[in-house]
Amino acid sequence: MKKLLLLTLALVMAMSMSAKKKYITLQSGDVQVLNQPGKTALYEFDYSKTICEGKPLEQYLKDRGEENVRDWPGECIETQDNYFMPRWNDESKMNISLIKEGKADYKIVVHVTDLDLGSTAAAMFIPSFSRKTGACEVSATVDVIDLSNNQTVCVLNVNKLRGVNMRAFEVASSETRRRGLTYKKMAQLICEFAQESNK
């Protein structure tokens, strides 16, 4: 019984590590540059080349109406500052910490290449035991820039990362909320990927 329990635990851990490697991969450089507690990094998200649900982001927003164009910048600030940064800093006991402004050692730029904002209807009405149904999905490249010389020292790929459509016991979730939850997961997996590179 004990051997079976240990085998099951090892299998779960292996599957978890495999999932992280699938979602976050190293394109170039040294990911261990992120493993510097006490160092800081500014951060930003770049949507200049984002394809959102098959369309250039600007066109996607225009097609949905002026309200969506108007609200997008504020929604970006919310998802980045209220989900991505706090989660990263929760994980950063062994990593560099993110700051919004001021003098920093590094800069992290998330270039969002593909974005699917998910579906409230799918999340609420399609029978499923998975909270990933209707969730936001993102692909991106992440540049880590050394601000002492403005050189890119690491590039990561984020591959079709899907968060959850809502937290447990929530009855509904907005697009902003779903995107935030995916960005939160992205921050966690990047930090864990960097930490595991030391093993």
N, C-alpha and C positions, 0 to 999 in steps of 0.2 A: 504494500500500500504506500509506504514511504517512498519507494523507488518510483512508483507511478506518479506520485505527486511531484517529485523532483523533475521527472521527465516532462511532465505537463508544464511546469513552471519554466523550464529551459526552452521549450517550444514556443511558449507565449513571448518570452524575451527575444528570441530569435526573430519571430514574426514582427515584433515591434521595431527592432533595429532595421529589418528589411524594409519596412514601410517608410522609415525616416530616410533611408538611403534612396528610396524610389522618389520621394518628393523633393528632397534637397540633394543636389549633386555638385561636386566641385568642377568648375570649368577651367580655371587657371589660378595660379598663385598658391598661397599657403593659408588655409583656413585657420590655422593656429594663431594667426594675428589677432583673432577675436578673443583669444584666451588670455587677456591681460587685465585682470581686475585692477581697478584704480585708474585705468585709462578711460577717456570719454570719446564719444562720437556724436556729431550732428547727424541728422537723418532727413531724408526727403523722399517723396514718391514722385516718379516721373510718368505721366500719362500721355506724353507727346506722340507715341507710336502705338497706343493701345487699340486693339481690336476688341470691341465689346459685342458679344453675341453676333459675330459675323460682319460687323460694320466698324469703320473708324469711329472712335469714341465720340468725336464732335458731331458726326452725322447721326449716331445713335441717339444722343441727347436731343438734338434738334428735332428728330423724327418723333420724339415722345412729347415735345412741347416746350414752351418757354420756361415753364416752372422747373422742369428738370435741368435745363441749362443754368438757370439762376441758382438752384439749390446745390449743384454739384460741388463747387469749391468748399462750401461749409460742411458737406457730407464727407469730403476727403479729410478735412481737418479733424472731424470727429473720429473717423475710423483709424487715422494715424496716431492721433494724440491720446485717444481714450481706450484704444485696444492694442495697437502694435507696440507703442513705447512702454506702457505699463507692464505688459506681459514680458517684453524683452528684459526690462529691469528687474522683474521678479525672478528671472532666470539667471541674472548676471553676477551672481556671487563668484563665478569663475570666468566671467567675460567682461569686456569693456561695457560701460554703461552709456545709455543714450541720453542726450540733452537736446532741448529745443533750440537754444541759442547760447552764445558765449564762446569762449576759447575752448577748442577741443583738439584732441590728438588725431582723430580720424573723421571721415565723413562716410556715411552709408547711404547709397542711392539705390532705391528699388525701382527698376524700370519695368513697369507692368506691361507685358506684351499681349496677353489675352485675358479677358475678363468675362465671366458669366455671372450675372447678379443673382441668379436663382429665381425661384418662383414661390410666392406666398401660397398660391392655390395648390401647388404640388405638395408643399410642406404641410398644409392643413388638411387636404381632402383626399390625397392619394394614400390608400392603405399601405402602411409600411412600418416596420419596427425600427427602421434606421432614421436617426435625426439628420442624416446627410441628404435625405430626399429633399430637393428644392433648395439646397444650400448653394452659397456662392462658390465659384471655382476660379482660381487665379493661376496664371503662369507668369514668370518674371525672371529677370536677371538682376543680381544684387552685386553692386560694385562696392568694394571697401577701398577707400582712398586715404593714403597717408598724407595728412595736411602739412607735414614738415617739408615735403617736396612735391606735393600734388600728383604722386604716382599711384596708380591703381595696383594694389598689392594682392587682391584676391577678388575673384569673380565666382559667384554661386549661381546655379540654376534652380528655380522653383518650378516644379513640373506638375501642372494640373492638380494643384492642392485644393482640396475641398474641405471646408470647415463643417459646421453643423448649421441647421436652419434656425435653431432657437435653443435656448438653454432649457434644462429640465423644468417642467411645470409652467413654462410660458405657453400662452394660447395663440399667440401670433408673433410675427417677426417682420420688421421692415427690411427693405433692401439694404439700407445703411447698417442695420444691426447684423444682417447676414454677412455683409462684407467685413464688418468689424470683427466678427467671430472668426472668419477665415484669416484675416491679418494677425489676429491674436495667436492662432495656431501656427502661422508662418514664423512669427517671432520665436515661439517656443522651440520649433523644430530646428531653426537655424542655430540657436544657442546650443541645443543638445547635440547637433551634428558637429559643431566646433569642439565641444567638450569631449565627445567620443573619439575625436581624431587624436587625442592624447593617449588613448588606451592601446 
